[in-house]
């Protein structure tokens, strides 16, 4: 059936009329903070303890707005006779939010969960050069990151948690079997110890 001429115009006017009759709601910002969705892409927080300076975030960033500097340190061997190892130490981690387009690629590619979305959005500056925030500021934003949503009740247990739980159960079982064995080992020793002679026989 062909559309009725003018039906599109009528639908548009109906939407306009419905909007005109609604009450206008104005958010009184900044006196009242807006209620943002829990996973709002406001700014990027850095948890630098997890950063291994792998440079994946800087290499994958399409805007090249992540600046990372590091140096290598020698780690002594963990056991005698072992060899020394070297590790990367983070010196600088900065993000230029004047260039960032909030695509989230850096957060997705980070293999060690060092970058997170924070809902903070009040970081405007009068000078564009001050929009390059160093790791101290990125760390402050880390504590505003909301907790991740709860897992689906029917979802499988994460492999990391399952491995940690099995290791804890195995260690507890080993300790439980070791304690009775240690108790039985000390009992014969106590029985074989010489008894003191009675005072009358001395």
C-alpha positions as CSV (number, residue, x, y, z in Angstrom):
1,X,0.0,0.0,0.0
2,X,1.6,3.3,-1.0
3,X,2.1,5.8,1.8
4,X,-0.5,8.5,2.3
5,X,0.8,11.9,1.0
6,X,1.8,14.1,3.8
7,X,2.0,11.4,6.5
8,X,5.6,12.1,7.1
9,X,4.9,15.7,7.7
10,X,2.1,14.8,10.1
11,X,4.3,12.5,12.1
12,X,7.0,15.2,12.4
13,X,4.5,17.8,13.6
14,X,3.1,15.3,16.1
15,X,6.6,14.9,17.6
16,X,7.0,18.7,17.7
17,X,3.6,19.1,19.5
18,X,4.5,16.5,22.1
19,X,7.8,18.1,22.8
20,X,6.3,21.6,23.1
21,X,3.8,20.4,25.8
22,X,6.5,18.8,28.0
23,X,8.0,20.7,30.9
24,X,11.5,22.0,30.4
25,X,14.1,20.5,32.7
26,X,17.3,22.4,33.3
27,X,20.2,20.8,35.2
28,X,21.7,23.4,37.6
29,X,25.3,22.7,36.8
30,X,27.8,23.2,38.5
31,X,25.8,23.6,41.7
32,X,24.3,20.1,41.1
33,X,26.5,17.5,39.6
34,X,24.9,15.5,36.7
35,X,24.1,11.8,37.2
36,X,26.4,10.1,34.8
37,X,26.2,6.5,33.6
38,X,28.5,4.2,35.6
39,X,30.8,3.5,32.7
40,X,31.1,7.1,31.4
41,X,34.2,7.8,29.4
42,X,35.4,10.9,31.2
43,X,39.1,10.6,31.7
44,X,41.7,7.8,31.9
45,X,43.1,6.7,35.2
46,X,46.5,5.0,35.6
47,X,47.2,2.2,38.1
48,X,51.0,2.4,37.7
49,X,51.8,-0.7,39.9
50,X,50.4,-2.8,37.1
51,X,52.3,-1.0,34.3
52,X,55.2,-3.0,32.9
53,X,56.2,-0.4,30.3
54,X,55.2,-2.7,27.5
55,X,54.4,0.4,25.3
56,X,51.3,-1.3,23.8
57,X,49.0,1.6,24.7
58,X,51.4,4.2,23.1
59,X,51.9,2.1,20.0
60,X,48.2,1.4,19.4
61,X,47.0,5.0,20.2
62,X,45.7,6.4,16.8
63,X,46.4,10.0,18.0
64,X,49.9,9.3,19.5
65,X,48.8,11.2,22.7
66,X,50.5,8.9,25.2
67,X,54.0,9.7,26.3
68,X,56.0,7.0,28.2
69,X,59.6,7.2,29.5
70,X,61.4,4.4,31.4
71,X,64.7,3.0,32.3
72,X,66.1,-0.5,33.0
73,X,67.2,-1.7,36.4
74,X,69.1,-4.8,37.3
75,X,67.3,-7.2,39.7
76,X,69.6,-9.4,41.8
77,X,69.1,-13.2,41.4
78,X,66.3,-14.7,43.4
79,X,68.5,-17.7,44.5
80,X,72.2,-18.1,45.0
81,X,73.9,-19.0,41.7
82,X,71.2,-17.5,39.6
83,X,71.7,-14.8,37.1
84,X,70.7,-11.2,37.3
85,X,67.6,-10.0,35.5
86,X,66.6,-6.6,34.1
87,X,63.3,-4.9,34.4
88,X,61.7,-1.7,33.1
89,X,60.9,1.0,35.6
90,X,58.3,3.7,34.7
91,X,59.7,7.3,34.7
92,X,56.9,9.1,33.0
93,X,53.4,8.3,31.9
94,X,51.4,11.3,30.4
95,X,48.3,11.6,28.3
96,X,47.6,14.7,26.1
97,X,43.8,15.1,26.4
98,X,43.9,17.9,23.8
99,X,44.6,15.1,21.3
100,X,42.8,12.2,22.9
101,X,39.6,11.2,21.1
102,X,38.5,8.8,23.9
103,X,38.4,5.8,21.7
104,X,39.5,3.5,24.6
105,X,41.9,1.5,22.5
106,X,44.7,2.0,25.1
107,X,42.5,0.6,27.8
108,X,41.4,-2.4,25.7
109,X,44.9,-3.4,24.6
110,X,46.6,-3.1,28.1
111,X,47.4,-6.7,29.0
112,X,48.0,-5.9,32.7
113,X,44.9,-3.8,33.6
114,X,46.8,-0.5,34.2
115,X,44.4,1.8,32.5
116,X,40.8,2.4,33.4
117,X,37.9,4.8,32.5
118,X,37.0,7.3,35.1
119,X,33.7,9.3,35.0
120,X,35.6,12.5,36.0
121,X,35.1,15.2,33.3
122,X,36.0,18.5,35.0
123,X,39.6,19.0,33.9
124,X,39.2,22.0,31.5
125,X,42.2,24.4,31.3
126,X,42.7,27.9,29.9
127,X,46.0,26.8,28.3
128,X,46.0,23.9,25.9
129,X,49.4,22.9,27.0
130,X,48.1,22.2,30.5
131,X,45.9,19.4,29.1
132,X,48.8,17.1,29.1
133,X,48.4,15.3,32.5
134,X,51.3,13.4,34.1
135,X,51.1,10.1,36.0
136,X,50.4,11.8,39.4
137,X,47.2,13.3,38.1
138,X,46.3,10.1,36.3
139,X,46.8,8.2,39.6
140,X,44.4,10.5,41.4
141,X,41.7,9.8,38.8
142,X,42.3,6.1,39.4
143,X,40.5,6.3,42.7
144,X,37.4,7.7,41.1
145,X,37.0,4.6,38.8
146,X,33.7,2.8,39.6
147,X,33.8,-0.9,40.6
148,X,33.2,-3.3,37.7
149,X,29.7,-4.7,37.3
150,X,28.9,-7.9,39.0
151,X,29.3,-11.1,37.0
152,X,26.4,-13.0,35.6
153,X,25.2,-15.5,38.2
154,X,25.4,-18.2,35.6
155,X,28.8,-17.3,34.3
156,X,31.9,-19.5,34.8
157,X,34.3,-18.7,37.5
158,X,37.3,-16.7,36.2
159,X,40.4,-18.9,35.6
160,X,42.6,-16.7,37.9
161,X,40.2,-17.1,40.8
162,X,39.7,-20.9,40.2
163,X,43.5,-21.4,40.1
164,X,44.0,-19.4,43.3
165,X,41.2,-21.2,45.1
166,X,42.6,-24.6,44.1
167,X,46.1,-23.7,45.2
168,X,44.7,-22.5,48.6
169,X,42.7,-25.7,49.1
170,X,45.7,-27.8,48.2
171,X,47.9,-25.9,50.7
172,X,45.3,-26.2,53.4
173,X,45.0,-30.0,52.8
174,X,48.8,-30.4,53.0
175,X,48.9,-28.5,56.3
176,X,46.0,-30.5,57.7
177,X,47.8,-33.8,56.9
178,X,51.2,-32.5,58.2
179,X,49.9,-31.5,61.6
180,X,48.7,-35.0,62.7
181,X,51.9,-36.5,61.4
182,X,53.9,-34.1,63.4
183,X,51.9,-35.0,66.6
184,X,52.4,-38.8,66.1
185,X,56.1,-38.2,65.6
186,X,56.5,-36.5,69.0
187,X,54.5,-39.0,71.0
188,X,57.0,-41.9,70.9
189,X,59.8,-39.6,71.8
190,X,57.9,-38.6,75.0
191,X,57.3,-42.2,75.9
192,X,60.9,-43.3,75.5
193,X,62.2,-40.5,77.6
194,X,63.7,-41.8,81.0
195,X,61.4,-41.3,83.9
196,X,62.7,-39.7,87.1
197,X,63.5,-42.2,89.9
198,X,61.3,-42.1,93.0
199,X,62.7,-40.1,95.9
200,X,62.6,-43.1,98.3
201,X,65.0,-45.1,96.0
202,X,67.6,-42.4,95.8
